[in-house]
Amino acid sequence: MTAPNSDQRRVCWGARDVFWKCLDDNQDATACEKFRKDFEANCPAQWVKYFVKRRDFLKYKEKIEKEGFEPSDQSSKL
């Protein structure tokens, strides 16, 4: 597979941003199914995997920053 050119990258990032905005605006991920398909169709599979992991990490980080970190009881037993 060749690396995407600048136009392909722009289309991929745009599809990603639209999909992520839909997920942020809707509680039900099925409402974003069309945007997910566009995202997956316009981005290389490796990029999709990376972007999904990145979004999960950023959402987790945001939650920790808002709510703080609460260690579980089991973590103290290590």
Biopython code that builds the backbone (N, CA, C, O; Angstrom):
import numpy as np
from Bio.PDB.StructureBuilder import StructureBuilder

atoms = [
    (1, "MET", "N", (0.845, -1.190, 0.000)),
    (1, "MET", "CA", (0.000, 0.000, 0.000)),
    (1, "MET", "C", (0.884, 1.245, 0.000)),
    (1, "MET", "O", (1.849, 1.329, 0.760)),
    (2, "THR", "N", (0.556, 2.187, -0.836)),
    (2, "THR", "CA", (1.294, 3.445, -0.871)),
    (2, "THR", "C", (0.707, 4.419, 0.148)),
    (2, "THR", "O", (-0.457, 4.329, 0.539)),
    (3, "ALA", "N", (1.547, 5.332, 0.552)),
    (3, "ALA", "CA", (1.101, 6.338, 1.524)),
    (3, "ALA", "C", (0.084, 7.275, 0.860)),
    (3, "ALA", "O", (0.233, 7.625, -0.310)),
    (4, "PRO", "N", (-0.930, 7.673, 1.596)),
    (4, "PRO", "CA", (-1.933, 8.599, 1.044)),
    (4, "PRO", "C", (-1.306, 9.947, 0.713)),
    (4, "PRO", "O", (-0.432, 10.430, 1.433)),
    (5, "ASN", "N", (-1.754, 10.543, -0.372)),
    (5, "ASN", "CA", (-1.267, 11.886, -0.710)),
    (5, "ASN", "C", (-2.009, 12.921, 0.133)),
    (5, "ASN", "O", (-2.877, 12.570, 0.932)),
    (6, "SER", "N", (-1.671, 14.176, -0.044)),
    (6, "SER", "CA", (-2.246, 15.213, 0.826)),
    (6, "SER", "C", (-3.769, 15.314, 0.685)),
    (6, "SER", "O", (-4.461, 15.547, 1.677)),
    (7, "ASP", "N", (-4.295, 15.146, -0.517)),
    (7, "ASP", "CA", (-5.752, 15.199, -0.688)),
    (7, "ASP", "C", (-6.431, 14.021, 0.011)),
    (7, "ASP", "O", (-7.476, 14.189, 0.639)),
    (8, "GLN", "N", (-5.842, 12.839, -0.095)),
    (8, "GLN", "CA", (-6.408, 11.656, 0.564)),
    (8, "GLN", "C", (-6.340, 11.795, 2.079)),
    (8, "GLN", "O", (-7.269, 11.396, 2.781)),
    (9, "ARG", "N", (-5.258, 12.351, 2.579)),
    (9, "ARG", "CA", (-5.151, 12.578, 4.029)),
    (9, "ARG", "C", (-6.211, 13.562, 4.495)),
    (9, "ARG", "O", (-6.846, 13.354, 5.528)),
    (10, "ARG", "N", (-6.401, 14.627, 3.738)),
    (10, "ARG", "CA", (-7.390, 15.649, 4.084)),
    (10, "ARG", "C", (-8.795, 15.032, 4.137)),
    (10, "ARG", "O", (-9.567, 15.319, 5.052)),
    (11, "VAL", "N", (-9.117, 14.189, 3.158)),
    (11, "VAL", "CA", (-10.427, 13.528, 3.121)),
    (11, "VAL", "C", (-10.568, 12.589, 4.317)),
    (11, "VAL", "O", (-11.616, 12.543, 4.960)),
    (12, "CYS", "N", (-9.506, 11.844, 4.607)),
    (12, "CYS", "CA", (-9.534, 10.923, 5.759)),
    (12, "CYS", "C", (-9.767, 11.687, 7.052)),
    (12, "CYS", "O", (-10.650, 11.331, 7.832)),
    (13, "TRP", "N", (-8.994, 12.721, 7.282)),
    (13, "TRP", "CA", (-9.125, 13.494, 8.524)),
    (13, "TRP", "C", (-10.485, 14.162, 8.625)),
    (13, "TRP", "O", (-11.047, 14.267, 9.716)),
    (14, "GLY", "N", (-11.011, 14.609, 7.511)),
    (14, "GLY", "CA", (-12.348, 15.208, 7.518)),
    (14, "GLY", "C", (-13.408, 14.187, 7.887)),
    (14, "GLY", "O", (-14.312, 14.477, 8.671)),
    (15, "ALA", "N", (-13.298, 12.975, 7.314)),
    (15, "ALA", "CA", (-14.252, 11.907, 7.636)),
    (15, "ALA", "C", (-14.138, 11.513, 9.107)),
    (15, "ALA", "O", (-15.145, 11.259, 9.768)),
    (16, "ARG", "N", (-12.917, 11.466, 9.609)),
    (16, "ARG", "CA", (-12.697, 11.159, 11.032)),
    (16, "ARG", "C", (-13.352, 12.211, 11.910)),
    (16, "ARG", "O", (-14.045, 11.876, 12.870)),
    (17, "ASP", "N", (-13.138, 13.478, 11.589)),
    (17, "ASP", "CA", (-13.681, 14.562, 12.407)),
    (17, "ASP", "C", (-15.207, 14.563, 12.418)),
    (17, "ASP", "O", (-15.823, 14.795, 13.459)),
    (18, "VAL", "N", (-15.818, 14.301, 11.258)),
    (18, "VAL", "CA", (-17.282, 14.245, 11.178)),
    (18, "VAL", "C", (-17.806, 13.081, 12.019)),
    (18, "VAL", "O", (-18.793, 13.226, 12.740)),
    (19, "PHE", "N", (-17.147, 11.937, 11.926)),
    (19, "PHE", "CA", (-17.547, 10.761, 12.709)),
    (19, "PHE", "C", (-17.415, 11.036, 14.202)),
    (19, "PHE", "O", (-18.328, 10.738, 14.972)),
    (20, "TRP", "N", (-16.290, 11.600, 14.613)),
    (20, "TRP", "CA", (-16.084, 11.891, 16.031)),
    (20, "TRP", "C", (-17.094, 12.913, 16.545)),
    (20, "TRP", "O", (-17.581, 12.789, 17.669)),
    (21, "LYS", "N", (-17.409, 13.914, 15.741)),
    (21, "LYS", "CA", (-18.409, 14.907, 16.160)),
    (21, "LYS", "C", (-19.756, 14.240, 16.354)),
    (21, "LYS", "O", (-20.467, 14.532, 17.315)),
    (22, "CYS", "N", (-20.108, 13.348, 15.445)),
    (22, "CYS", "CA", (-21.370, 12.617, 15.577)),
    (22, "CYS", "C", (-21.386, 11.816, 16.878)),
    (22, "CYS", "O", (-22.386, 11.813, 17.596)),
    (23, "LEU", "N", (-20.276, 11.136, 17.181)),
    (23, "LEU", "CA", (-20.207, 10.357, 18.421)),
    (23, "LEU", "C", (-20.322, 11.259, 19.644)),
    (23, "LEU", "O", (-20.949, 10.884, 20.635)),
    (24, "ASP", "N", (-19.723, 12.439, 19.582)),
    (24, "ASP", "CA", (-19.802, 13.378, 20.707)),
    (24, "ASP", "C", (-21.222, 13.911, 20.897)),
    (24, "ASP", "O", (-21.651, 14.168, 22.022)),
    (25, "ASP", "N", (-21.947, 14.075, 19.786)),
    (25, "ASP", "CA", (-23.281, 14.670, 19.837)),
    (25, "ASP", "C", (-24.398, 13.663, 20.113)),
    (25, "ASP", "O", (-25.505, 14.059, 20.478)),
    (26, "ASN", "N", (-24.123, 12.366, 19.944)),
    (26, "ASN", "CA", (-25.164, 11.338, 20.077)),
    (26, "ASN", "C", (-24.785, 10.297, 21.114)),
    (26, "ASN", "O", (-23.641, 9.847, 21.170)),
    (27, "GLN", "N", (-25.745, 9.922, 21.926)),
    (27, "GLN", "CA", (-25.537, 8.853, 22.892)),
    (27, "GLN", "C", (-25.516, 7.491, 22.205)),
    (27, "GLN", "O", (-24.833, 6.569, 22.650)),
    (28, "ASP", "N", (-26.257, 7.379, 21.139)),
    (28, "ASP", "CA", (-26.403, 6.119, 20.424)),
    (28, "ASP", "C", (-25.446, 6.090, 19.234)),
    (28, "ASP", "O", (-25.610, 6.863, 18.291)),
    (29, "ALA", "N", (-24.453, 5.209, 19.271)),
    (29, "ALA", "CA", (-23.450, 5.129, 18.203)),
    (29, "ALA", "C", (-24.045, 4.656, 16.884)),
    (29, "ALA", "O", (-23.454, 4.886, 15.829)),
    (30, "THR", "N", (-25.206, 3.999, 16.922)),
    (30, "THR", "CA", (-25.811, 3.538, 15.667)),
    (30, "THR", "C", (-26.267, 4.709, 14.810)),
    (30, "THR", "O", (-26.421, 4.567, 13.597)),
    (31, "ALA", "N", (-26.486, 5.863, 15.429)),
    (31, "ALA", "CA", (-26.861, 7.056, 14.666)),
    (31, "ALA", "C", (-25.709, 7.541, 13.791)),
    (31, "ALA", "O", (-25.914, 8.314, 12.856)),
    (32, "CYS", "N", (-24.502, 7.084, 14.098)),
    (32, "CYS", "CA", (-23.303, 7.526, 13.381)),
    (32, "CYS", "C", (-22.773, 6.468, 12.417)),
    (32, "CYS", "O", (-21.657, 6.591, 11.913)),
    (33, "GLU", "N", (-23.558, 5.446, 12.163)),
    (33, "GLU", "CA", (-23.102, 4.329, 11.333)),
    (33, "GLU", "C", (-22.642, 4.790, 9.941)),
    (33, "GLU", "O", (-21.618, 4.317, 9.446)),
    (34, "LYS", "N", (-23.372, 5.691, 9.317)),
    (34, "LYS", "CA", (-22.989, 6.179, 7.987)),
    (34, "LYS", "C", (-21.635, 6.880, 8.041)),
    (34, "LYS", "O", (-20.798, 6.689, 7.159)),
    (35, "PHE", "N", (-21.423, 7.681, 9.064)),
    (35, "PHE", "CA", (-20.164, 8.407, 9.207)),
    (35, "PHE", "C", (-19.007, 7.445, 9.503)),
    (35, "PHE", "O", (-17.887, 7.657, 9.039)),
    (36, "ARG", "N", (-19.283, 6.397, 10.270)),
    (36, "ARG", "CA", (-18.256, 5.389, 10.552)),
    (36, "ARG", "C", (-17.827, 4.707, 9.263)),
    (36, "ARG", "O", (-16.636, 4.499, 9.032)),
    (37, "LYS", "N", (-18.798, 4.357, 8.422)),
    (37, "LYS", "CA", (-18.485, 3.702, 7.153)),
    (37, "LYS", "C", (-17.686, 4.625, 6.249)),
    (37, "LYS", "O", (-16.746, 4.178, 5.592)),
    (38, "ASP", "N", (-18.041, 5.906, 6.202)),
    (38, "ASP", "CA", (-17.280, 6.879, 5.413)),
    (38, "ASP", "C", (-15.849, 6.992, 5.939)),
    (38, "ASP", "O", (-14.896, 7.030, 5.161)),
    (39, "PHE", "N", (-15.711, 7.045, 7.244)),
    (39, "PHE", "CA", (-14.401, 7.127, 7.889)),
    (39, "PHE", "C", (-13.551, 5.917, 7.506)),
    (39, "PHE", "O", (-12.399, 6.070, 7.101)),
    (40, "GLU", "N", (-14.115, 4.719, 7.634)),
    (40, "GLU", "CA", (-13.376, 3.501, 7.311)),
    (40, "GLU", "C", (-13.070, 3.391, 5.818)),
    (40, "GLU", "O", (-12.039, 2.835, 5.439)),
    (41, "ALA", "N", (-13.950, 3.912, 4.971)),
    (41, "ALA", "CA", (-13.740, 3.839, 3.524)),
    (41, "ALA", "C", (-12.683, 4.837, 3.049)),
    (41, "ALA", "O", (-12.010, 4.596, 2.046)),
    (42, "ASN", "N", (-12.534, 5.943, 3.754)),
    (42, "ASN", "CA", (-11.630, 6.999, 3.310)),
    (42, "ASN", "C", (-10.268, 6.997, 3.991)),
    (42, "ASN", "O", (-9.405, 7.807, 3.652)),
    (43, "CYS", "N", (-10.068, 6.098, 4.945)),
    (43, "CYS", "CA", (-8.791, 6.050, 5.662)),
    (43, "CYS", "C", (-8.190, 4.651, 5.572)),
    (43, "CYS", "O", (-8.923, 3.663, 5.543)),
    (44, "PRO", "N", (-6.868, 4.562, 5.528)),
    (44, "PRO", "CA", (-6.230, 3.245, 5.585)),
    (44, "PRO", "C", (-6.598, 2.540, 6.892)),
    (44, "PRO", "O", (-6.781, 3.189, 7.922)),
    (45, "ALA", "N", (-6.705, 1.219, 6.847)),
    (45, "ALA", "CA", (-7.131, 0.445, 8.020)),
    (45, "ALA", "C", (-6.234, 0.695, 9.230)),
    (45, "ALA", "O", (-6.722, 0.747, 10.359)),
    (46, "GLN", "N", (-4.941, 0.849, 9.007)),
    (46, "GLN", "CA", (-4.025, 1.113, 10.118)),
    (46, "GLN", "C", (-4.327, 2.459, 10.768)),
    (46, "GLN", "O", (-4.216, 2.609, 11.985)),
    (47, "TRP", "N", (-4.702, 3.420, 9.960)),
    (47, "TRP", "CA", (-5.039, 4.731, 10.485)),
    (47, "TRP", "C", (-6.329, 4.673, 11.293)),
    (47, "TRP", "O", (-6.435, 5.292, 12.352)),
    (48, "VAL", "N", (-7.304, 3.927, 10.790)),
    (48, "VAL", "CA", (-8.575, 3.781, 11.512)),
    (48, "VAL", "C", (-8.305, 3.204, 12.893)),
    (48, "VAL", "O", (-8.803, 3.712, 13.897)),
    (49, "LYS", "N", (-7.516, 2.144, 12.935)),
    (49, "LYS", "CA", (-7.183, 1.500, 14.212)),
    (49, "LYS", "C", (-6.496, 2.496, 15.154)),
    (49, "LYS", "O", (-6.833, 2.574, 16.335)),
    (50, "TYR", "N", (-5.546, 3.243, 14.629)),
    (50, "TYR", "CA", (-4.830, 4.236, 15.435)),
    (50, "TYR", "C", (-5.776, 5.323, 15.942)),
    (50, "TYR", "O", (-5.765, 5.658, 17.127)),
    (51, "PHE", "N", (-6.593, 5.873, 15.043)),
    (51, "PHE", "CA", (-7.495, 6.954, 15.427)),
    (51, "PHE", "C", (-8.510, 6.500, 16.476)),
    (51, "PHE", "O", (-8.842, 7.268, 17.379)),
    (52, "VAL", "N", (-9.003, 5.273, 16.373)),
    (52, "VAL", "CA", (-9.962, 4.750, 17.359)),
    (52, "VAL", "C", (-9.280, 4.627, 18.723)),
    (52, "VAL", "O", (-9.850, 5.020, 19.741)),
    (53, "LYS", "N", (-8.070, 4.085, 18.744)),
    (53, "LYS", "CA", (-7.342, 3.974, 20.014)),
    (53, "LYS", "C", (-7.035, 5.357, 20.584)),
    (53, "LYS", "O", (-7.127, 5.579, 21.791)),
    (54, "ARG", "N", (-6.678, 6.268, 19.712)),
    (54, "ARG", "CA", (-6.360, 7.633, 20.146)),
    (54, "ARG", "C", (-7.588, 8.306, 20.760)),
    (54, "ARG", "O", (-7.485, 8.957, 21.799)),
    (55, "ARG", "N", (-8.736, 8.151, 20.127)),
    (55, "ARG", "CA", (-9.968, 8.738, 20.664)),
    (55, "ARG", "C", (-10.293, 8.143, 22.035)),
    (55, "ARG", "O", (-10.640, 8.870, 22.966)),
    (56, "ASP", "N", (-10.179, 6.818, 22.153)),
    (56, "ASP", "CA", (-10.439, 6.171, 23.436)),
    (56, "ASP", "C", (-9.509, 6.714, 24.519)),
    (56, "ASP", "O", (-9.938, 6.992, 25.638)),
    (57, "PHE", "N", (-8.239, 6.859, 24.172)),
    (57, "PHE", "CA", (-7.274, 7.388, 25.133)),
    (57, "PHE", "C", (-7.618, 8.821, 25.535)),
    (57, "PHE", "O", (-7.589, 9.156, 26.719)),
    (58, "LEU", "N", (-7.942, 9.662, 24.559)),
    (58, "LEU", "CA", (-8.259, 11.058, 24.868)),
    (58, "LEU", "C", (-9.518, 11.177, 25.724)),
    (58, "LEU", "O", (-9.580, 12.018, 26.621)),
    (59, "LYS", "N", (-10.518, 10.340, 25.453)),
    (59, "LYS", "CA", (-11.739, 10.355, 26.267)),
    (59, "LYS", "C", (-11.436, 9.895, 27.695)),
    (59, "LYS", "O", (-11.953, 10.465, 28.656)),
    (60, "TYR", "N", (-10.595, 8.860, 27.831)),
    (60, "TYR", "CA", (-10.202, 8.368, 29.151)),
    (60, "TYR", "C", (-9.421, 9.451, 29.901)),
    (60, "TYR", "O", (-9.667, 9.693, 31.082)),
    (61, "LYS", "N", (-8.484, 10.096, 29.213)),
    (61, "LYS", "CA", (-7.689, 11.156, 29.825)),
    (61, "LYS", "C", (-8.581, 12.305, 30.292)),
    (61, "LYS", "O", (-8.398, 12.836, 31.388)),
    (62, "GLU", "N", (-9.541, 12.683, 29.458)),
    (62, "GLU", "CA", (-10.479, 13.751, 29.808)),
    (62, "GLU", "C", (-11.280, 13.376, 31.053)),
    (62, "GLU", "O", (-11.494, 14.213, 31.931)),
    (63, "LYS", "N", (-11.717, 12.139, 31.130)),
    (63, "LYS", "CA", (-12.488, 11.673, 32.287)),
    (63, "LYS", "C", (-11.640, 11.718, 33.557)),
    (63, "LYS", "O", (-12.109, 12.162, 34.605)),
    (64, "ILE", "N", (-10.401, 11.261, 33.463)),
    (64, "ILE", "CA", (-9.503, 11.270, 34.625)),
    (64, "ILE", "C", (-9.240, 12.705, 35.080)),
    (64, "ILE", "O", (-9.202, 12.979, 36.279)),
    (65, "GLU", "N", (-9.060, 13.610, 34.138)),
    (65, "GLU", "CA", (-8.806, 15.006, 34.500)),
    (65, "GLU", "C", (-10.011, 15.646, 35.169)),
    (65, "GLU", "O", (-9.850, 16.477, 36.063)),
    (66, "LYS", "N", (-11.220, 15.271, 34.752)),
    (66, "LYS", "CA", (-12.439, 15.835, 35.343)),
    (66, "LYS", "C", (-12.751, 15.204, 36.693)),
    (66, "LYS", "O", (-13.020, 15.904, 37.669)),
    (67, "GLU", "N", (-12.714, 13.882, 36.739)),
    (67, "GLU", "CA", (-13.186, 13.160, 37.924)),
    (67, "GLU", "C", (-12.072, 12.753, 38.875)),
    (67, "GLU", "O", (-12.346, 12.400, 40.022)),
    (68, "GLY", "N", (-10.845, 12.792, 38.436)),
    (68, "GLY", "CA", (-9.733, 12.349, 39.259)),
    (68, "GLY", "C", (-9.566, 10.848, 39.168)),
    (68, "GLY", "O", (-10.407, 10.146, 38.608)),
    (69, "PHE", "N", (-8.480, 10.372, 39.721)),
    (69, "PHE", "CA", (-8.167, 8.948, 39.675)),
    (69, "PHE", "C", (-8.480, 8.315, 41.014)),
    (69, "PHE", "O", (-8.039, 8.795, 42.059)),
    (70, "GLU", "N", (-9.240, 7.238, 40.980)),
    (70, "GLU", "CA", (-9.576, 6.473, 42.175)),
    (70, "GLU", "C", (-8.965, 5.086, 42.048)),
    (70, "GLU", "O", (-9.488, 4.258, 41.303)),
    (71, "PRO", "N", (-7.870, 4.808, 42.757)),
    (71, "PRO", "CA", (-7.272, 3.472, 42.654)),
    (71, "PRO", "C", (-8.230, 2.418, 43.214)),
    (71, "PRO", "O", (-8.945, 2.659, 44.187)),
    (72, "SER", "N", (-8.226, 1.268, 42.587)),
    (72, "SER", "CA", (-9.074, 0.188, 43.082)),
    (72, "SER", "C", (-8.413, -0.461, 44.281)),
    (72, "SER", "O", (-7.226, -0.255, 44.534)),
    (73, "ASP", "N", (-9.186, -1.247, 45.019)),
    (73, "ASP", "CA", (-8.646, -1.938, 46.192)),
    (73, "ASP", "C", (-7.570, -2.924, 45.792)),
    (73, "ASP", "O", (-6.606, -3.124, 46.532)),
    (74, "GLN", "N", (-7.718, -3.541, 44.636)),
    (74, "GLN", "CA", (-6.755, -4.548, 44.193)),
    (74, "GLN", "C", (-5.416, -3.943, 43.802)),
    (74, "GLN", "O", (-4.395, -4.625, 43.883)),
    (75, "SER", "N", (-5.390, -2.694, 43.385)),
    (75, "SER", "CA", (-4.122, -2.089, 42.968)),
    (75, "SER", "C", (-3.162, -1.909, 44.146)),
    (75, "SER", "O", (-1.947, -1.888, 43.952)),
    (76, "SER", "N", (-3.690, -1.780, 45.351)),
    (76, "SER", "CA", (-2.829, -1.635, 46.513)),
    (76, "SER", "C", (-2.219, -2.958, 46.952)),
    (76, "SER", "O", (-1.280, -2.971, 47.748)),
    (77, "LYS", "N", (-2.740, -4.069, 46.442)),
    (77, "LYS", "CA", (-2.235, -5.391, 46.819)),
    (77, "LYS", "C", (-1.073, -5.851, 45.959)),
    (77, "LYS", "O", (-0.486, -6.902, 46.216)),
    (78, "LEU", "N", (-0.733, -5.068, 44.934)),
    (78, "LEU", "CA", (0.352, -5.467, 44.039)),
    (78, "LEU", "C", (1.681, -5.286, 44.642)),
    (78, "LEU", "O", (2.693, -5.580, 44.006)),
]
sb = StructureBuilder()
sb.init_structure("model")
sb.init_model(0)
sb.init_chain("A")
sb.init_seg("    ")
for serial, (resi, resn, name, xyz) in enumerate(atoms, 1):
    if name == "N":
        sb.init_residue(resn, " ", resi, " ")
    sb.init_atom(name, np.array(xyz, "f"), 0.0, 1.0, " ", f" {name:<3s}", serial, name[0])
structure = sb.get_structure()
